[in-house]
Amino acid sequence: EQGRLRFLEVESVDASARAIAASGGQAQASGRGADKADVWSPLVGTGFTFCVWMRQHHPVKDGSQASLFVFDISSPPVEEADGSGRARYGGGGGHEFFSVWYDIPGQRFCVLSSSNSRGEPTCFPVSPLPAGVWHHIQLTYHAPKRGLLGRKATINLYIDGRPVESDARVEAFNLPPTARVHIGVPNPVLASSGIVRGSMPTWDLGPTQLVSSVLSLRDATAMYTAGPEFPGLFWGDRPQRLSLAAAATAAFVMLAENGEKGSVAGALRRRKVPSMEAVGHVMRERGFGGGPIAGPESDSLSAVGLLCKLSPENVVFGFRACASSNGVRSQMRNYARRLMNVSRINTNVAVSTDAVIYGYSSIISPNCFADNVQWIGGPNMLMPIINAAQSSSTMALSLRMIRESVRRHPPNLEMLQAGGGYRVLALLLRQKRIMDVSVLDQCFAFAVHGFVPGFQDKDSSKSKSGPKSESGPLSKVATHRWVFADLDAMKYLLLNHQVWDLNGAGPE
């Protein structure tokens, strides 16, 4: 298992074309020199967009060469003419491919197509991706407008909803509708060419999709704001997230963790959504609305164009694991598993085949504790625990549970903000009259991301008890980049003196 490759393979980008080719009704396209009818239509018409949530496990510290292969589409193998049924790559008219990978030491994305005669990849500007954090990558392919005069295609890259400073121009390429997609490894021809070298470290593949149209910056920002846990982007298995204030609070937290330089306000300006900085209860008090006519003062994602909307007929594939791959049945680890293409439920004919997962722990579902709380009714279902608390330590632990259930989770945040959850929580704290430093720290952590309650006390006790040691990863979270994320929590829990300024409250 230690030496096994971990990747995902889509056998054909167009399932109907593969079925026709398998039945013998149409000769299999070979790539170079293919007729327009034998070329996957987005390459010569609408273009395409590839989106993926990814997370690297650990940073590469020794400086060795390593790459994360994010997306690779290539022509299918050609069957041998001897009738043996064996297939090989690179035969006949050549092997077409288009590959995108992340160079970890260079901290930049690279693209290469088979039309590049020099075999040198085109690299985007440096874009650090901190390990241990989910990142949203959106790659768009603009087909050449004039096939005879200009054969350059334009590649745009968006990282965490932010456009990379410059685009890339690559030679246009032709791929048949039966082209294969690999995520996690390069195609066999590229892997054996010597162009890419080094190891392939373990990384997590979250929700991923391929769309037969070119998505914009606003679409990339909307997907990033929705978060990796949101599965209802186009197949609609749960309600759309609508609250702008809740989405903004979650976005503030993600922007503070993704390692982007500068302030959160600057990050919002780079994404062309500076109005998100001022969302909160003030906007809800000024106006409620659902459409763009309501303006930026409406507490709705549609008011700023961040409502996730994709045309179902344009979705080629969408993959999301139904559960984490860290299964209990270890004897099944070495077997390939099939991942269903969820875009098939939209009755779209131009969809890909299902994906086959090779290796172990290659694709996971970024579900979290907040999702489980949402399914049982939301954080308001945890309010009786606050009412049952009899000591300050129990109260602090109960507040921490509610705080974890809303972290980076817009639906649960909306229940506390617009749904009146913070008001109920403030009322319960007033009635219980249990308030000390630990409870106040938990209230402060609701409003300020990056503050870890009780961390300073633990750090000071360690320094007194023994020699000074290096701080662990918790110290970075606790002391680096505090971000004021939740205006409603500040208003109802911290600025409300009736909650914390109680005579006789707390232990003696």
C-alpha positions as CSV (number, residue, x, y, z in Angstrom):
1,E,0.0,0.0,0.0
2,Q,2.9,2.4,0.7
3,G,4.0,2.4,-3.0
4,R,0.6,2.4,-4.6
5,L,-0.6,5.2,-6.8
6,R,-3.6,7.0,-5.7
7,F,-5.7,8.6,-8.5
8,L,-9.0,8.9,-10.1
9,E,-9.7,7.9,-13.7
10,V,-12.7,8.8,-16.0
11,E,-12.7,6.4,-18.9
12,S,-14.5,8.7,-21.3
13,V,-15.4,12.4,-21.2
14,D,-18.4,11.5,-23.3
15,A,-20.2,8.3,-22.3
16,S,-22.4,8.2,-25.4
17,A,-19.3,8.4,-27.7
18,R,-17.7,5.6,-25.8
19,A,-20.8,3.5,-26.2
20,I,-20.9,4.1,-29.9
21,A,-17.2,3.3,-30.3
22,A,-17.5,0.2,-28.3
23,S,-20.4,-1.0,-30.4
24,G,-18.4,-0.6,-33.6
25,G,-20.6,2.0,-35.1
26,Q,-17.8,4.6,-35.2
27,A,-14.1,4.3,-35.5
28,Q,-12.2,5.5,-32.5
29,A,-10.6,8.9,-32.9
30,S,-6.9,9.0,-32.6
31,G,-6.2,12.6,-31.7
32,R,-4.0,14.6,-34.2
33,G,-5.6,15.4,-37.5
34,A,-9.1,14.4,-36.3
35,D,-12.1,15.9,-38.0
36,K,-14.2,18.5,-36.2
37,A,-16.9,15.9,-35.7
38,D,-14.4,13.7,-33.9
39,V,-13.3,16.4,-31.5
40,W,-14.8,16.9,-28.1
41,S,-17.0,19.9,-28.8
42,P,-15.9,22.2,-25.9
43,L,-12.4,22.3,-27.3
44,V,-13.5,24.0,-30.5
45,G,-16.6,25.8,-29.2
46,T,-17.7,26.7,-25.8
47,G,-14.5,25.9,-23.8
48,F,-14.6,24.2,-20.5
49,T,-14.1,24.7,-16.8
50,F,-12.6,22.3,-14.3
51,C,-13.2,22.9,-10.5
52,V,-11.8,21.0,-7.6
53,W,-11.4,21.2,-3.9
54,M,-8.0,19.9,-2.8
55,R,-5.9,19.7,0.4
56,Q,-2.3,18.8,0.9
57,H,-1.5,16.7,3.9
58,H,1.9,17.8,4.9
59,P,4.3,20.4,3.5
60,V,7.4,19.1,1.7
61,K,10.2,20.3,3.9
62,D,13.3,18.7,2.4
63,G,13.0,20.7,-0.9
64,S,12.8,17.6,-3.1
65,Q,10.9,17.7,-6.3
66,A,7.2,16.9,-5.9
67,S,4.0,17.6,-7.8
68,L,0.3,17.4,-7.4
69,F,-1.4,16.4,-10.6
70,V,-4.7,18.2,-10.5
71,F,-6.2,17.6,-14.0
72,D,-5.1,15.6,-17.0
73,I,-7.1,14.8,-20.1
74,S,-5.7,12.7,-22.9
75,S,-6.7,10.7,-25.9
76,P,-7.5,7.0,-25.2
77,P,-5.1,4.2,-25.8
78,V,-5.1,2.6,-29.3
79,E,-5.8,-1.1,-29.6
80,E,-3.1,-3.3,-31.2
81,A,-3.8,-4.3,-34.8
82,D,-2.9,-8.0,-34.1
83,G,-6.3,-8.6,-32.5
84,S,-4.9,-9.4,-29.1
85,G,-7.1,-6.8,-27.4
86,R,-4.1,-5.1,-25.9
87,A,-4.0,-1.3,-25.9
88,R,-1.1,1.1,-26.0
89,Y,-0.6,4.9,-25.8
90,G,1.0,7.1,-28.4
91,G,0.3,5.0,-31.5
92,G,-1.0,6.0,-34.9
93,G,-1.3,9.7,-35.3
94,G,0.2,10.5,-31.9
95,H,-1.1,11.1,-28.4
96,E,-2.9,14.3,-27.5
97,F,-3.1,15.5,-23.9
98,F,-3.5,18.5,-21.7
99,S,-2.2,18.4,-18.2
100,V,-2.2,20.7,-15.2
101,W,-0.1,20.1,-12.1
102,Y,1.1,22.1,-9.0
103,D,4.8,22.3,-8.6
104,I,5.3,22.2,-4.8
105,P,8.9,23.5,-4.5
106,G,8.2,26.2,-7.0
107,Q,4.7,26.9,-5.5
108,R,3.1,27.5,-8.9
109,F,0.7,25.7,-11.3
110,C,2.0,24.5,-14.6
111,V,0.2,23.5,-17.8
112,L,1.4,21.6,-20.8
113,S,-0.3,20.3,-24.0
114,S,0.9,17.8,-26.5
115,S,0.9,20.6,-29.1
116,N,3.9,22.2,-27.4
117,S,6.8,21.1,-29.6
118,R,9.4,22.1,-27.1
119,G,7.9,20.1,-24.3
120,E,8.3,23.0,-21.8
121,P,5.3,23.7,-19.5
122,T,3.8,27.1,-19.1
123,C,3.8,28.3,-15.5
124,F,1.5,30.6,-13.7
125,P,2.9,33.1,-11.1
126,V,3.8,31.9,-7.7
127,S,0.8,30.9,-5.6
128,P,1.5,29.3,-2.2
129,L,-1.0,26.7,-1.0
130,P,-0.6,26.1,2.7
131,A,-0.9,22.4,3.7
132,G,-3.8,21.2,5.9
133,V,-6.3,23.7,4.4
134,W,-8.9,23.1,1.7
135,H,-8.3,25.1,-1.5
136,H,-10.6,25.7,-4.4
137,I,-9.0,25.6,-7.8
138,Q,-10.9,26.7,-10.9
139,L,-9.3,26.3,-14.4
140,T,-11.0,27.7,-17.5
141,Y,-10.1,26.8,-21.1
142,H,-11.0,29.4,-23.8
143,A,-11.1,27.8,-27.2
144,P,-9.3,29.7,-30.0
145,K,-11.7,32.1,-31.7
146,R,-10.1,31.8,-35.2
147,G,-9.0,28.3,-35.9
148,L,-6.9,29.1,-39.0
149,L,-5.2,32.3,-38.0
150,G,-4.7,31.8,-34.3
151,R,-4.2,28.5,-32.6
152,K,-3.5,29.8,-29.1
153,A,-6.0,28.9,-26.4
154,T,-6.2,31.0,-23.2
155,I,-6.1,29.3,-19.8
156,N,-7.3,31.2,-16.7
157,L,-6.7,30.1,-13.2
158,Y,-8.6,31.0,-10.0
159,I,-7.3,30.0,-6.6
160,D,-9.7,30.3,-3.6
161,G,-12.0,32.5,-5.7
162,R,-9.1,34.9,-6.6
163,P,-7.8,35.3,-10.2
164,V,-4.1,34.6,-10.7
165,E,-2.3,37.7,-11.9
166,S,-1.7,36.5,-15.5
167,D,-3.2,33.9,-17.7
168,A,-1.5,31.3,-19.8
169,R,-1.5,30.8,-23.6
170,V,-1.0,27.3,-24.9
171,E,-1.2,25.7,-28.3
172,A,-4.7,24.4,-29.1
173,F,-5.1,20.7,-29.2
174,N,-7.7,18.2,-30.4
175,L,-9.1,15.4,-28.3
176,P,-11.8,12.9,-29.2
177,P,-15.0,12.6,-27.2
178,T,-13.7,9.4,-25.8
179,A,-10.8,11.2,-24.1
180,R,-9.8,10.0,-20.7
181,V,-9.4,12.2,-17.5
182,H,-6.9,11.4,-14.8
183,I,-6.8,13.3,-11.4
184,G,-3.8,12.5,-9.2
185,V,-1.4,11.2,-11.9
186,P,-0.2,12.3,-15.3
187,N,-1.2,10.4,-18.4
188,P,1.2,7.5,-19.3
189,V,2.9,9.4,-22.1
190,L,3.7,12.4,-20.0
191,A,4.8,10.3,-17.1
192,S,7.3,8.4,-19.3
193,S,8.5,11.5,-21.1
194,G,10.8,12.8,-18.3
195,I,9.2,16.3,-18.4
196,V,7.7,15.8,-14.9
197,R,9.8,14.3,-12.2
198,G,9.8,13.8,-8.5
199,S,7.4,12.2,-6.0
200,M,3.6,12.5,-5.7
201,P,2.8,13.2,-2.1
202,T,-0.5,12.3,-0.6
203,W,-3.3,14.8,-0.9
204,D,-7.0,14.9,-0.5
205,L,-9.4,15.3,-3.4
206,G,-12.7,16.9,-2.5
207,P,-15.7,17.7,-4.7
208,T,-14.8,18.1,-8.3
209,Q,-16.6,18.9,-11.5
210,L,-16.1,19.6,-15.2
211,V,-18.4,22.0,-17.0
212,S,-18.7,22.5,-20.7
213,S,-18.7,26.3,-20.5
214,V,-16.4,29.0,-19.2
215,L,-17.2,30.2,-15.7
216,S,-16.3,33.6,-14.5
217,L,-14.5,35.1,-11.5
218,R,-17.9,35.6,-9.7
219,D,-18.6,31.9,-10.1
220,A,-15.2,31.0,-8.6
221,T,-15.8,33.3,-5.7
222,A,-19.3,31.9,-5.2
223,M,-18.1,28.4,-5.1
224,Y,-15.3,29.3,-2.7
225,T,-17.7,31.2,-0.4
226,A,-20.0,28.1,-0.3
227,G,-17.2,26.0,1.1
228,P,-16.0,22.4,0.4
229,E,-18.8,20.9,2.5
230,F,-21.6,22.3,0.3
231,P,-22.8,19.4,-2.0
232,G,-25.9,21.0,-3.5
233,L,-24.1,23.1,-6.2
234,F,-26.0,21.6,-9.1
235,W,-27.6,18.4,-8.1
236,G,-29.8,20.0,-5.4
237,D,-29.8,17.4,-2.6
238,R,-30.2,20.2,0.0
239,P,-31.4,23.8,0.0
240,Q,-29.3,26.6,-1.5
241,R,-27.4,28.8,1.0
242,L,-28.9,32.2,0.7
243,S,-27.7,34.4,3.6
244,L,-25.0,36.9,2.6
245,A,-24.1,37.6,6.3
246,A,-23.6,33.9,7.1
247,A,-21.6,33.3,3.9
248,A,-19.4,36.4,4.6
249,T,-18.6,35.1,8.2
250,A,-17.6,31.8,6.8
251,A,-15.6,33.4,4.0
252,F,-13.7,35.6,6.6
253,V,-12.6,32.5,8.4
254,M,-11.5,30.7,5.2
255,L,-9.6,33.8,4.0
256,A,-7.8,34.0,7.3
257,E,-6.7,30.4,7.0
258,N,-5.7,30.1,3.3
259,G,-2.4,31.8,3.7
260,E,-3.1,34.7,1.4
261,K,-1.1,37.8,2.0
262,G,-2.7,41.1,3.2
263,S,-5.8,41.8,5.1
264,V,-9.2,40.1,4.6
265,A,-10.6,43.4,3.2
266,G,-7.9,43.4,0.6
267,A,-8.7,39.8,-0.3
268,L,-12.4,40.7,-0.8
269,R,-11.3,43.6,-3.1
270,R,-9.2,41.2,-5.2
271,R,-12.3,39.1,-5.6
272,K,-14.4,42.1,-6.6
273,V,-16.8,41.7,-3.6
274,P,-15.7,44.5,-1.2
275,S,-19.3,44.9,0.0
276,M,-19.1,41.7,1.9
277,E,-16.9,43.4,4.5
278,A,-19.9,45.4,5.8
279,V,-22.6,42.7,5.9
280,G,-24.4,41.8,9.1
281,H,-27.3,42.8,11.2
282,V,-27.1,46.4,9.9
283,M,-27.9,45.4,6.4
284,R,-30.7,43.1,7.5
285,E,-32.2,46.0,9.5
286,R,-32.0,48.3,6.5
287,G,-33.7,46.0,3.9
288,F,-34.7,42.5,3.1
289,G,-34.7,41.4,-0.5
290,G,-34.0,38.5,-2.7
291,G,-32.9,40.0,-6.0
292,P,-30.2,42.4,-7.4
293,I,-32.8,45.2,-7.3
294,A,-32.5,45.3,-3.6
295,G,-28.9,46.4,-3.8
296,P,-25.9,45.6,-1.6
297,E,-28.0,46.3,1.6
298,S,-30.0,43.1,1.1
299,D,-29.0,40.0,3.1
300,S,-29.0,37.8,0.1
301,L,-26.2,36.2,-1.9
302,S,-28.0,37.2,-5.1
303,A,-27.6,40.9,-4.2
304,V,-23.9,40.6,-4.8
305,G,-24.0,37.9,-7.5
306,L,-22.6,35.1,-5.2
307,L,-25.5,32.7,-5.5
308,C,-24.2,29.4,-6.9
309,K,-25.9,28.7,-10.2
310,L,-24.8,26.2,-12.8
311,S,-26.8,25.0,-15.8
312,P,-27.3,21.3,-15.3
313,E,-27.0,20.6,-19.0
314,N,-23.5,22.0,-19.0
315,V,-22.1,19.7,-16.3
316,V,-20.0,16.9,-17.8
317,F,-19.2,15.2,-14.5
318,G,-19.5,15.9,-10.8
319,F,-17.8,13.6,-8.2
320,R,-18.2,13.7,-4.5
321,A,-17.5,10.8,-2.1
322,C,-20.5,9.8,-0.1
323,A,-18.3,9.2,3.0
324,S,-14.7,9.3,4.0
325,S,-12.5,6.7,2.5
326,N,-11.0,5.8,5.9
327,G,-13.1,2.7,6.0
328,V,-13.1,0.0,8.7
329,R,-12.8,-2.9,6.2
330,S,-9.1,-2.7,5.6
331,Q,-9.3,-5.8,3.3
332,M,-11.0,-3.7,0.6
333,R,-8.2,-1.1,0.5
334,N,-6.4,-2.5,-2.6
335,Y,-9.4,-2.8,-4.8
336,A,-10.5,-0.2,-7.3
337,R,-13.9,1.4,-6.5
338,R,-16.3,3.2,-8.7
339,L,-17.5,6.7,-8.0
340,M,-20.9,7.7,-9.6
341,N,-21.1,10.7,-11.8
342,V,-23.9,12.7,-10.1
343,S,-24.6,14.8,-13.2
344,R,-26.4,11.8,-14.7
345,I,-29.4,12.6,-12.6
346,N,-29.9,15.7,-14.8
347,T,-30.6,13.5,-17.9
348,N,-27.9,15.2,-19.7
349,V,-26.7,13.2,-22.7
350,A,-23.2,14.8,-22.9
351,V,-21.9,13.5,-19.6
352,S,-18.9,11.4,-18.8
353,T,-18.6,7.9,-17.6
354,D,-18.3,7.2,-13.9
355,A,-14.9,7.5,-12.2
356,V,-12.7,4.6,-11.0
357,I,-10.7,5.2,-7.8
358,Y,-7.4,3.5,-7.5
359,G,-5.4,3.4,-4.3
360,Y,-6.5,4.2,-0.8
361,S,-7.7,7.6,0.6
362,S,-7.6,9.4,-2.7
363,I,-10.9,11.1,-2.6
364,I,-12.8,12.1,0.5
365,S,-16.0,13.9,1.5
366,P,-15.2,17.0,3.6
367,N,-18.1,16.5,5.9
368,C,-17.8,17.9,9.4
369,F,-19.5,18.1,12.8
370,A,-21.4,21.2,11.6
371,D,-23.1,19.1,8.9
372,N,-24.2,16.6,11.4
373,V,-25.7,19.3,13.6
374,Q,-27.5,20.8,10.6
375,W,-29.2,17.5,9.8
376,I,-30.6,17.2,13.4
377,G,-32.1,20.7,13.2
378,G,-29.2,23.2,13.5
379,P,-27.4,24.8,16.5
380,N,-30.7,25.8,18.1
381,M,-31.1,22.2,19.0
382,L,-28.1,22.6,21.3
383,M,-29.6,25.4,23.3
384,P,-31.1,23.1,26.0
385,I,-27.5,22.1,26.9
386,I,-26.8,25.8,27.8
387,N,-29.9,25.8,29.9
388,A,-28.8,22.6,31.7
389,A,-25.3,23.9,32.6
390,Q,-24.7,24.2,36.3
391,S,-21.1,25.5,36.4
392,S,-18.9,27.8,34.5
393,S,-16.7,25.0,33.1
394,T,-19.8,23.2,31.8
395,M,-21.2,26.4,30.3
396,A,-17.9,27.1,28.5
397,L,-17.8,23.6,27.1
398,S,-21.4,24.0,25.9
399,L,-20.6,27.3,24.2
400,R,-17.6,25.6,22.5
401,M,-19.8,22.9,21.1
402,I,-22.2,25.5,19.6
403,R,-19.2,27.5,18.3
404,E,-17.8,24.4,16.5
405,S,-21.1,23.7,15.0
406,V,-21.2,27.0,13.1
407,R,-17.5,27.3,12.2
408,R,-17.3,27.9,8.4
409,H,-20.9,26.7,8.0
410,P,-23.3,29.3,6.5
411,P,-26.6,27.4,7.2
412,N,-25.9,27.0,10.9
413,L,-24.5,30.5,11.0
414,E,-27.7,31.8,9.5
415,M,-29.7,30.1,12.2
416,L,-27.8,32.0,14.9
417,Q,-27.7,35.3,13.0
418,A,-30.9,36.0,11.1
419,G,-32.7,33.1,12.8
420,G,-32.4,34.6,16.3
421,G,-30.1,32.1,17.7
422,Y,-27.7,34.7,19.2
423,R,-30.6,36.4,20.8
424,V,-31.7,33.2,22.5
425,L,-28.2,32.4,23.5
426,A,-27.8,35.9,25.1
427,L,-31.1,35.4,27.0
428,L,-30.0,32.1,28.4
429,L,-26.7,33.5,29.5
430,R,-28.5,36.3,31.3
431,Q,-30.9,33.9,33.0
432,K,-28.2,31.4,34.1
433,R,-26.0,34.1,35.7
434,I,-22.9,31.9,35.3
435,M,-20.2,34.1,34.0
436,D,-16.4,34.1,34.4
437,V,-13.3,34.5,32.3
438,S,-13.7,31.1,30.5
439,V,-17.3,31.8,29.5
440,L,-16.4,35.3,28.3
441,D,-13.5,33.9,26.3
442,Q,-15.9,31.5,24.5
443,C,-18.2,34.5,23.7
444,F,-15.3,36.4,22.3
445,A,-14.3,33.4,20.1
446,F,-17.7,33.5,18.5
447,A,-16.9,37.0,17.1
448,V,-13.1,36.8,16.5
449,H,-11.6,33.9,14.5
450,G,-8.1,32.9,15.5
451,F,-8.6,33.4,19.2
452,V,-8.5,30.1,21.1
453,P,-10.0,30.3,24.6
454,G,-7.7,29.3,27.4
455,F,-4.7,29.1,25.2
456,Q,-2.8,31.9,26.9
457,D,-3.3,30.3,30.3
458,K,-1.9,27.0,29.0
459,D,1.1,28.7,27.4
460,S,2.0,30.7,30.5
461,S,1.7,27.6,32.7
462,K,4.1,25.7,30.4
463,S,6.6,28.5,30.6
464,K,6.5,28.6,34.3
465,S,6.7,24.8,34.8
466,G,9.7,24.1,32.6
467,P,12.1,25.5,30.0
468,K,10.7,27.4,27.0
469,S,9.8,25.0,24.2
470,E,8.6,25.5,20.7
471,S,5.0,26.2,20.3
472,G,2.9,23.7,18.4
473,P,0.5,24.3,15.5
474,L,-2.1,25.5,18.0
475,S,0.0,28.6,18.7
476,K,-0.1,29.7,15.1
477,V,-3.9,29.3,15.0
478,A,-4.2,31.1,18.3
479,T,-1.9,34.1,17.7
480,H,-1.7,34.6,14.0
481,R,-4.2,36.8,12.1
482,W,-7.1,37.4,14.4
483,V,-10.1,38.3,12.2
484,F,-13.3,40.0,13.3
485,A,-15.7,37.6,11.6
486,D,-19.1,37.7,13.2
487,L,-20.8,41.1,13.7
488,D,-23.9,39.5,15.2
489,A,-22.0,37.7,17.8
490,M,-20.2,40.9,18.8
491,K,-23.6,42.7,19.1
492,Y,-25.6,40.2,21.1
493,L,-22.9,38.5,23.2
494,L,-20.1,41.1,23.8
495,L,-21.7,44.6,23.4
496,N,-24.7,43.5,25.4
497,H,-23.6,44.4,28.9
498,Q,-26.6,42.5,30.4
499,V,-24.9,39.3,29.4
500,W,-21.5,39.7,31.1
501,D,-21.9,42.6,33.6
502,L,-24.0,40.8,36.2
503,N,-23.8,41.5,39.9
504,G,-22.9,38.4,41.8
505,A,-22.4,36.3,38.7
506,G,-19.7,33.7,38.5
507,P,-17.7,31.8,41.2
508,E,-16.4,33.6,44.3
